[in-house]
């Protein structure tokens, strides 16, 4: 039972790190103009990962543990 709780906590922490990382990257890279509508919008997670070529923070943290 303890192992399940630990795995859940690790997964939850990974999700929090991913959300935090994407929030920072959205501030750094700013909005993108939609080619179809011409409106400004937030970058999607996949677009952020394409722009930011460094390794995923969750993978780096897990590797160090």
PDB file of N, CA, C and O in Angstrom:
ATOM      1  N   UNK A   1       0.817  -1.198   0.000  1.00  0.00           N
ATOM      2  CA  UNK A   1       0.000   0.000   0.000  1.00  0.00           C
ATOM      3  C   UNK A   1       0.861   1.263   0.000  1.00  0.00           C
ATOM      4  O   UNK A   1       0.544   2.254  -0.657  1.00  0.00           O
ATOM      5  N   UNK A   2       1.973   1.197   0.763  1.00  0.00           N
ATOM      6  CA  UNK A   2       2.855   2.360   0.799  1.00  0.00           C
ATOM      7  C   UNK A   2       3.447   2.667  -0.570  1.00  0.00           C
ATOM      8  O   UNK A   2       3.621   3.828  -0.941  1.00  0.00           O
ATOM      9  N   UNK A   3       3.754   1.608  -1.313  1.00  0.00           N
ATOM     10  CA  UNK A   3       4.333   1.792  -2.646  1.00  0.00           C
ATOM     11  C   UNK A   3       3.350   2.505  -3.569  1.00  0.00           C
ATOM     12  O   UNK A   3       3.758   3.363  -4.352  1.00  0.00           O
ATOM     13  N   UNK A   4       2.081   2.172  -3.494  1.00  0.00           N
ATOM     14  CA  UNK A   4       1.067   2.824  -4.327  1.00  0.00           C
ATOM     15  C   UNK A   4       0.974   4.299  -3.988  1.00  0.00           C
ATOM     16  O   UNK A   4       0.891   5.142  -4.882  1.00  0.00           O
ATOM     17  N   UNK A   5       0.987   4.615  -2.706  1.00  0.00           N
ATOM     18  CA  UNK A   5       0.925   6.011  -2.283  1.00  0.00           C
ATOM     19  C   UNK A   5       2.162   6.752  -2.758  1.00  0.00           C
ATOM     20  O   UNK A   5       2.062   7.892  -3.211  1.00  0.00           O
ATOM     21  N   UNK A   6       3.328   6.123  -2.661  1.00  0.00           N
ATOM     22  CA  UNK A   6       4.568   6.749  -3.108  1.00  0.00           C
ATOM     23  C   UNK A   6       4.539   6.997  -4.608  1.00  0.00           C
ATOM     24  O   UNK A   6       4.917   8.077  -5.062  1.00  0.00           O
ATOM     25  N   UNK A   7       4.094   6.010  -5.386  1.00  0.00           N
ATOM     26  CA  UNK A   7       4.008   6.188  -6.834  1.00  0.00           C
ATOM     27  C   UNK A   7       3.031   7.297  -7.192  1.00  0.00           C
ATOM     28  O   UNK A   7       3.278   8.080  -8.109  1.00  0.00           O
ATOM     29  N   UNK A   8       1.927   7.361  -6.470  1.00  0.00           N
ATOM     30  CA  UNK A   8       0.957   8.429  -6.712  1.00  0.00           C
ATOM     31  C   UNK A   8       1.569   9.789  -6.409  1.00  0.00           C
ATOM     32  O   UNK A   8       1.374  10.738  -7.169  1.00  0.00           O
ATOM     33  N   UNK A   9       2.303   9.896  -5.315  1.00  0.00           N
ATOM     34  CA  UNK A   9       2.951  11.160  -4.957  1.00  0.00           C
ATOM     35  C   UNK A   9       3.987  11.567  -5.994  1.00  0.00           C
ATOM     36  O   UNK A   9       4.109  12.749  -6.317  1.00  0.00           O
ATOM     37  N   UNK A  10       4.727  10.610  -6.516  1.00  0.00           N
ATOM     38  CA  UNK A  10       5.722  10.905  -7.553  1.00  0.00           C
ATOM     39  C   UNK A  10       5.027  11.406  -8.810  1.00  0.00           C
ATOM     40  O   UNK A  10       5.447  12.396  -9.410  1.00  0.00           O
ATOM     41  N   UNK A  11       3.960  10.716  -9.206  1.00  0.00           N
ATOM     42  CA  UNK A  11       3.213  11.131 -10.395  1.00  0.00           C
ATOM     43  C   UNK A  11       2.630  12.532 -10.212  1.00  0.00           C
ATOM     44  O   UNK A  11       2.695  13.358 -11.122  1.00  0.00           O
ATOM     45  N   UNK A  12       2.068  12.795  -9.050  1.00  0.00           N
ATOM     46  CA  UNK A  12       1.487  14.108  -8.776  1.00  0.00           C
ATOM     47  C   UNK A  12       2.561  15.196  -8.824  1.00  0.00           C
ATOM     48  O   UNK A  12       2.327  16.280  -9.358  1.00  0.00           O
ATOM     49  N   UNK A  13       3.721  14.908  -8.273  1.00  0.00           N
ATOM     50  CA  UNK A  13       4.817  15.882  -8.295  1.00  0.00           C
ATOM     51  C   UNK A  13       5.311  16.123  -9.721  1.00  0.00           C
ATOM     52  O   UNK A  13       5.635  17.256 -10.078  1.00  0.00           O
ATOM     53  N   UNK A  14       5.372  15.068 -10.543  1.00  0.00           N
ATOM     54  CA  UNK A  14       5.760  15.233 -11.947  1.00  0.00           C
ATOM     55  C   UNK A  14       4.779  16.142 -12.679  1.00  0.00           C
ATOM     56  O   UNK A  14       5.188  17.005 -13.456  1.00  0.00           O
ATOM     57  N   UNK A  15       3.497  15.950 -12.432  1.00  0.00           N
ATOM     58  CA  UNK A  15       2.481  16.791 -13.075  1.00  0.00           C
ATOM     59  C   UNK A  15       2.633  18.242 -12.643  1.00  0.00           C
ATOM     60  O   UNK A  15       2.526  19.154 -13.464  1.00  0.00           O
ATOM     61  N   UNK A  16       2.879  18.454 -11.366  1.00  0.00           N
ATOM     62  CA  UNK A  16       3.067  19.825 -10.867  1.00  0.00           C
ATOM     63  C   UNK A  16       4.292  20.477 -11.493  1.00  0.00           C
ATOM     64  O   UNK A  16       4.250  21.648 -11.869  1.00  0.00           O
ATOM     65  N   UNK A  17       5.379  19.726 -11.605  1.00  0.00           N
ATOM     66  CA  UNK A  17       6.587  20.270 -12.232  1.00  0.00           C
ATOM     67  C   UNK A  17       6.340  20.623 -13.696  1.00  0.00           C
ATOM     68  O   UNK A  17       6.788  21.665 -14.175  1.00  0.00           O
ATOM     69  N   UNK A  18       5.626  19.748 -14.401  1.00  0.00           N
ATOM     70  CA  UNK A  18       5.329  19.985 -15.813  1.00  0.00           C
ATOM     71  C   UNK A  18       4.472  21.241 -15.986  1.00  0.00           C
ATOM     72  O   UNK A  18       4.715  22.041 -16.889  1.00  0.00           O
ATOM     73  N   UNK A  19       3.476  21.410 -15.123  1.00  0.00           N
ATOM     74  CA  UNK A  19       2.612  22.588 -15.182  1.00  0.00           C
ATOM     75  C   UNK A  19       3.423  23.849 -14.894  1.00  0.00           C
ATOM     76  O   UNK A  19       3.272  24.860 -15.579  1.00  0.00           O
ATOM     77  N   UNK A  20       4.276  23.786 -13.886  1.00  0.00           N
ATOM     78  CA  UNK A  20       5.104  24.947 -13.546  1.00  0.00           C
ATOM     79  C   UNK A  20       6.058  25.300 -14.682  1.00  0.00           C
ATOM     80  O   UNK A  20       6.225  26.468 -15.031  1.00  0.00           O
ATOM     81  N   UNK A  21       6.672  24.279 -15.246  1.00  0.00           N
ATOM     82  CA  UNK A  21       7.599  24.505 -16.356  1.00  0.00           C
ATOM     83  C   UNK A  21       6.877  25.157 -17.536  1.00  0.00           C
ATOM     84  O   UNK A  21       7.384  26.117 -18.116  1.00  0.00           O
ATOM     85  N   UNK A  22       5.704  24.646 -17.892  1.00  0.00           N
ATOM     86  CA  UNK A  22       4.959  25.213 -19.012  1.00  0.00           C
ATOM     87  C   UNK A  22       4.506  26.635 -18.726  1.00  0.00           C
ATOM     88  O   UNK A  22       4.472  27.466 -19.633  1.00  0.00           O
ATOM     89  N   UNK A  23       4.161  26.924 -17.486  1.00  0.00           N
ATOM     90  CA  UNK A  23       3.746  28.281 -17.121  1.00  0.00           C
ATOM     91  C   UNK A  23       4.901  29.269 -17.332  1.00  0.00           C
ATOM     92  O   UNK A  23       4.707  30.360 -17.869  1.00  0.00           O
ATOM     93  N   UNK A  24       6.099  28.871 -16.903  1.00  0.00           N
ATOM     94  CA  UNK A  24       7.273  29.729 -17.081  1.00  0.00           C
ATOM     95  C   UNK A  24       7.593  29.896 -18.561  1.00  0.00           C
ATOM     96  O   UNK A  24       7.884  31.003 -19.016  1.00  0.00           O
ATOM     97  N   UNK A  25       7.540  28.798 -19.314  1.00  0.00           N
ATOM     98  CA  UNK A  25       7.854  28.869 -20.743  1.00  0.00           C
ATOM     99  C   UNK A  25       6.852  29.746 -21.494  1.00  0.00           C
ATOM    100  O   UNK A  25       7.231  30.446 -22.432  1.00  0.00           O
ATOM    101  N   UNK A  26       5.586  29.717 -21.097  1.00  0.00           N
ATOM    102  CA  UNK A  26       4.590  30.579 -21.742  1.00  0.00           C
ATOM    103  C   UNK A  26       4.910  32.052 -21.499  1.00  0.00           C
ATOM    104  O   UNK A  26       4.697  32.889 -22.376  1.00  0.00           O
ATOM    105  N   UNK A  27       5.417  32.365 -20.313  1.00  0.00           N
ATOM    106  CA  UNK A  27       5.807  33.756 -20.018  1.00  0.00           C
ATOM    107  C   UNK A  27       7.030  34.146 -20.844  1.00  0.00           C
ATOM    108  O   UNK A  27       7.108  35.266 -21.349  1.00  0.00           O
ATOM    109  N   UNK A  28       7.977  33.234 -20.982  1.00  0.00           N
ATOM    110  CA  UNK A  28       9.209  33.522 -21.710  1.00  0.00           C
ATOM    111  C   UNK A  28       8.932  33.704 -23.204  1.00  0.00           C
ATOM    112  O   UNK A  28       9.381  34.684 -23.800  1.00  0.00           O
ATOM    113  N   UNK A  29       8.206  32.779 -23.807  1.00  0.00           N
ATOM    114  CA  UNK A  29       7.988  32.814 -25.250  1.00  0.00           C
ATOM    115  C   UNK A  29       6.814  33.693 -25.666  1.00  0.00           C
ATOM    116  O   UNK A  29       6.728  34.099 -26.825  1.00  0.00           O
ATOM    117  N   UNK A  30       5.915  33.989 -24.741  1.00  0.00           N
ATOM    118  CA  UNK A  30       4.798  34.879 -25.043  1.00  0.00           C
ATOM    119  C   UNK A  30       3.740  34.238 -25.927  1.00  0.00           C
ATOM    120  O   UNK A  30       3.819  33.049 -26.234  1.00  0.00           O
ATOM    121  N   UNK A  31       2.748  35.028 -26.337  1.00  0.00           N
ATOM    122  CA  UNK A  31       1.660  34.495 -27.148  1.00  0.00           C
ATOM    123  C   UNK A  31       2.071  34.314 -28.610  1.00  0.00           C
ATOM    124  O   UNK A  31       3.125  34.780 -29.042  1.00  0.00           O
ATOM    125  N   UNK A  32       1.216  33.630 -29.348  1.00  0.00           N
ATOM    126  CA  UNK A  32       1.443  33.391 -30.769  1.00  0.00           C
ATOM    127  C   UNK A  32       0.210  33.860 -31.527  1.00  0.00           C
ATOM    128  O   UNK A  32      -0.917  33.674 -31.068  1.00  0.00           O
ATOM    129  N   UNK A  33       0.424  34.462 -32.675  1.00  0.00           N
ATOM    130  CA  UNK A  33      -0.697  34.902 -33.493  1.00  0.00           C
ATOM    131  C   UNK A  33      -1.205  33.736 -34.322  1.00  0.00           C
ATOM    132  O   UNK A  33      -0.444  33.082 -35.034  1.00  0.00           O
ATOM    133  N   UNK A  34      -2.501  33.487 -34.217  1.00  0.00           N
ATOM    134  CA  UNK A  34      -3.141  32.414 -34.973  1.00  0.00           C
ATOM    135  C   UNK A  34      -3.196  32.826 -36.443  1.00  0.00           C
ATOM    136  O   UNK A  34      -3.674  33.913 -36.768  1.00  0.00           O
ATOM    137  N   UNK A  35      -2.705  31.954 -37.334  1.00  0.00           N
ATOM    138  CA  UNK A  35      -2.648  32.293 -38.757  1.00  0.00           C
ATOM    139  C   UNK A  35      -4.026  32.408 -39.392  1.00  0.00           C
ATOM    140  O   UNK A  35      -4.207  33.184 -40.330  1.00  0.00           O
ATOM    141  N   UNK A  36      -4.993  31.654 -38.902  1.00  0.00           N
ATOM    142  CA  UNK A  36      -6.330  31.644 -39.500  1.00  0.00           C
ATOM    143  C   UNK A  36      -7.149  32.844 -39.040  1.00  0.00           C
ATOM    144  O   UNK A  36      -7.681  33.593 -39.861  1.00  0.00           O
ATOM    145  N   UNK A  37      -7.249  33.025 -37.720  1.00  0.00           N
ATOM    146  CA  UNK A  37      -8.108  34.082 -37.186  1.00  0.00           C
ATOM    147  C   UNK A  37      -7.373  35.398 -36.975  1.00  0.00           C
ATOM    148  O   UNK A  37      -8.004  36.453 -36.914  1.00  0.00           O
ATOM    149  N   UNK A  38      -6.054  35.351 -36.863  1.00  0.00           N
ATOM    150  CA  UNK A  38      -5.279  36.556 -36.614  1.00  0.00           C
ATOM    151  C   UNK A  38      -5.286  36.992 -35.157  1.00  0.00           C
ATOM    152  O   UNK A  38      -4.736  38.041 -34.820  1.00  0.00           O
ATOM    153  N   UNK A  39      -5.904  36.196 -34.291  1.00  0.00           N
ATOM    154  CA  UNK A  39      -5.957  36.527 -32.865  1.00  0.00           C
ATOM    155  C   UNK A  39      -4.742  35.963 -32.149  1.00  0.00           C
ATOM    156  O   UNK A  39      -4.146  34.980 -32.589  1.00  0.00           O
ATOM    157  N   UNK A  40      -4.380  36.604 -31.031  1.00  0.00           N
ATOM    158  CA  UNK A  40      -3.283  36.120 -30.208  1.00  0.00           C
ATOM    159  C   UNK A  40      -3.807  35.020 -29.304  1.00  0.00           C
ATOM    160  O   UNK A  40      -4.933  35.090 -28.812  1.00  0.00           O
ATOM    161  N   UNK A  41      -2.977  33.997 -29.087  1.00  0.00           N
ATOM    162  CA  UNK A  41      -3.363  32.894 -28.217  1.00  0.00           C
ATOM    163  C   UNK A  41      -2.138  32.378 -27.471  1.00  0.00           C
ATOM    164  O   UNK A  41      -0.997  32.647 -27.848  1.00  0.00           O
ATOM    165  N   UNK A  42      -2.406  31.628 -26.400  1.00  0.00           N
ATOM    166  CA  UNK A  42      -1.321  30.987 -25.652  1.00  0.00           C
ATOM    167  C   UNK A  42      -0.755  29.829 -26.466  1.00  0.00           C
ATOM    168  O   UNK A  42      -1.463  29.204 -27.255  1.00  0.00           O
ATOM    169  N   UNK A  43       0.512  29.557 -26.265  1.00  0.00           N
ATOM    170  CA  UNK A  43       1.137  28.413 -26.921  1.00  0.00           C
ATOM    171  C   UNK A  43       0.658  27.116 -26.279  1.00  0.00           C
ATOM    172  O   UNK A  43       0.473  27.049 -25.064  1.00  0.00           O
ATOM    173  N   UNK A  44       0.459  26.091 -27.093  1.00  0.00           N
ATOM    174  CA  UNK A  44       0.076  24.779 -26.591  1.00  0.00           C
ATOM    175  C   UNK A  44       1.322  24.066 -26.074  1.00  0.00           C
ATOM    176  O   UNK A  44       2.444  24.431 -26.426  1.00  0.00           O
ATOM    177  N   UNK A  45       1.120  23.048 -25.239  1.00  0.00           N
ATOM    178  CA  UNK A  45       2.243  22.328 -24.627  1.00  0.00           C
ATOM    179  C   UNK A  45       3.210  21.771 -25.670  1.00  0.00           C
ATOM    180  O   UNK A  45       4.426  21.849 -25.491  1.00  0.00           O
ATOM    181  N   UNK A  46       2.689  21.221 -26.737  1.00  0.00           N
ATOM    182  CA  UNK A  46       3.552  20.659 -27.783  1.00  0.00           C
ATOM    183  C   UNK A  46       4.382  21.756 -28.459  1.00  0.00           C
ATOM    184  O   UNK A  46       5.557  21.549 -28.764  1.00  0.00           O
ATOM    185  N   UNK A  47       3.775  22.911 -28.690  1.00  0.00           N
ATOM    186  CA  UNK A  47       4.514  24.033 -29.285  1.00  0.00           C
ATOM    187  C   UNK A  47       5.614  24.508 -28.344  1.00  0.00           C
ATOM    188  O   UNK A  47       6.702  24.873 -28.792  1.00  0.00           O
ATOM    189  N   UNK A  48       5.336  24.506 -27.045  1.00  0.00           N
ATOM    190  CA  UNK A  48       6.361  24.898 -26.077  1.00  0.00           C
ATOM    191  C   UNK A  48       7.538  23.929 -26.103  1.00  0.00           C
ATOM    192  O   UNK A  48       8.695  24.347 -26.068  1.00  0.00           O
ATOM    193  N   UNK A  49       7.239  22.644 -26.164  1.00  0.00           N
ATOM    194  CA  UNK A  49       8.331  21.667 -26.173  1.00  0.00           C
ATOM    195  C   UNK A  49       9.135  21.754 -27.465  1.00  0.00           C
ATOM    196  O   UNK A  49      10.337  21.488 -27.459  1.00  0.00           O
ATOM    197  N   UNK A  50       8.489  22.126 -28.577  1.00  0.00           N
ATOM    198  CA  UNK A  50       9.226  22.311 -29.832  1.00  0.00           C
ATOM    199  C   UNK A  50      10.156  23.525 -29.746  1.00  0.00           C
ATOM    200  O   UNK A  50      11.277  23.488 -30.254  1.00  0.00           O
ATOM    201  N   UNK A  51       9.695  24.588 -29.110  1.00  0.00           N
ATOM    202  CA  UNK A  51      10.505  25.794 -28.992  1.00  0.00           C
ATOM    203  C   UNK A  51      11.660  25.617 -28.010  1.00  0.00           C
ATOM    204  O   UNK A  51      12.759  26.131 -28.220  1.00  0.00           O
ATOM    205  N   UNK A  52      11.394  24.897 -26.962  1.00  0.00           N
ATOM    206  CA  UNK A  52      12.361  24.730 -25.884  1.00  0.00           C
ATOM    207  C   UNK A  52      13.019  23.375 -26.026  1.00  0.00           C
ATOM    208  O   UNK A  52      12.413  22.356 -25.696  1.00  0.00           O
ATOM    209  N   UNK A  53      14.236  23.346 -26.508  1.00  0.00           N
ATOM    210  CA  UNK A  53      14.869  22.077 -26.872  1.00  0.00           C
ATOM    211  C   UNK A  53      15.604  21.392 -25.723  1.00  0.00           C
ATOM    212  O   UNK A  53      16.104  20.282 -25.900  1.00  0.00           O
ATOM    213  N   UNK A  54      15.682  22.021 -24.557  1.00  0.00           N
ATOM    214  CA  UNK A  54      16.356  21.359 -23.443  1.00  0.00           C
ATOM    215  C   UNK A  54      15.495  20.217 -22.918  1.00  0.00           C
ATOM    216  O   UNK A  54      14.292  20.187 -23.177  1.00  0.00           O
ATOM    217  N   UNK A  55      16.087  19.279 -22.185  1.00  0.00           N
ATOM    218  CA  UNK A  55      15.327  18.125 -21.698  1.00  0.00           C
ATOM    219  C   UNK A  55      14.182  18.532 -20.775  1.00  0.00           C
ATOM    220  O   UNK A  55      14.215  19.582 -20.133  1.00  0.00           O
ATOM    221  N   UNK A  56      13.187  17.686 -20.732  1.00  0.00           N
ATOM    222  CA  UNK A  56      12.037  17.879 -19.866  1.00  0.00           C
ATOM    223  C   UNK A  56      12.503  17.889 -18.412  1.00  0.00           C
ATOM    224  O   UNK A  56      13.267  17.014 -18.007  1.00  0.00           O
ATOM    225  N   UNK A  57      12.056  18.861 -17.626  1.00  0.00           N
ATOM    226  CA  UNK A  57      12.499  19.004 -16.237  1.00  0.00           C
ATOM    227  C   UNK A  57      12.158  17.766 -15.403  1.00  0.00           C
ATOM    228  O   UNK A  57      12.905  17.397 -14.497  1.00  0.00           O
ATOM    229  N   UNK A  58      11.041  17.136 -15.710  1.00  0.00           N
ATOM    230  CA  UNK A  58      10.653  15.938 -14.956  1.00  0.00           C
ATOM    231  C   UNK A  58      11.648  14.812 -15.183  1.00  0.00           C
ATOM    232  O   UNK A  58      12.014  14.104 -14.244  1.00  0.00           O
ATOM    233  N   UNK A  59      12.085  14.644 -16.417  1.00  0.00           N
ATOM    234  CA  UNK A  59      13.076  13.597 -16.707  1.00  0.00           C
ATOM    235  C   UNK A  59      14.409  13.890 -16.040  1.00  0.00           C
ATOM    236  O   UNK A  59      15.075  12.972 -15.561  1.00  0.00           O
ATOM    237  N   UNK A  60      14.809  15.153 -16.002  1.00  0.00           N
ATOM    238  CA  UNK A  60      16.072  15.529 -15.379  1.00  0.00           C
ATOM    239  C   UNK A  60      16.020  15.264 -13.887  1.00  0.00           C
ATOM    240  O   UNK A  60      16.971  14.726 -13.320  1.00  0.00           O
ATOM    241  N   UNK A  61      14.926  15.633 -13.244  1.00  0.00           N
ATOM    242  CA  UNK A  61      14.788  15.424 -11.808  1.00  0.00           C
ATOM    243  C   UNK A  61      14.760  13.941 -11.493  1.00  0.00           C
ATOM    244  O   UNK A  61      15.408  13.507 -10.541  1.00  0.00           O
ATOM    245  N   UNK A  62      14.027  13.152 -12.265  1.00  0.00           N
ATOM    246  CA  UNK A  62      13.955  11.711 -12.017  1.00  0.00           C
ATOM    247  C   UNK A  62      15.301  11.034 -12.217  1.00  0.00           C
ATOM    248  O   UNK A  62      15.630  10.084 -11.506  1.00  0.00           O
ATOM    249  N   UNK A  63      16.073  11.508 -13.168  1.00  0.00           N
ATOM    250  CA  UNK A  63      17.376  10.916 -13.442  1.00  0.00           C
ATOM    251  C   UNK A  63      18.320  11.161 -12.278  1.00  0.00           C
ATOM    252  O   UNK A  63      19.156  10.311 -11.973  1.00  0.00           O
ATOM    253  N   UNK A  64      18.199  12.320 -11.616  1.00  0.00           N
ATOM    254  CA  UNK A  64      19.088  12.684 -10.528  1.00  0.00           C
ATOM    255  C   UNK A  64      18.788  11.929  -9.236  1.00  0.00           C
ATOM    256  O   UNK A  64      19.652  11.840  -8.364  1.00  0.00           O
ATOM    257  N   UNK A  65      17.593  11.391  -9.101  1.00  0.00           N
ATOM    258  CA  UNK A  65      17.209  10.707  -7.857  1.00  0.00           C
ATOM    259  C   UNK A  65      17.792   9.336  -7.746  1.00  0.00           C
ATOM    260  O   UNK A  65      17.556   8.643  -6.757  1.00  0.00           O
TER     261      UNK A  65
END
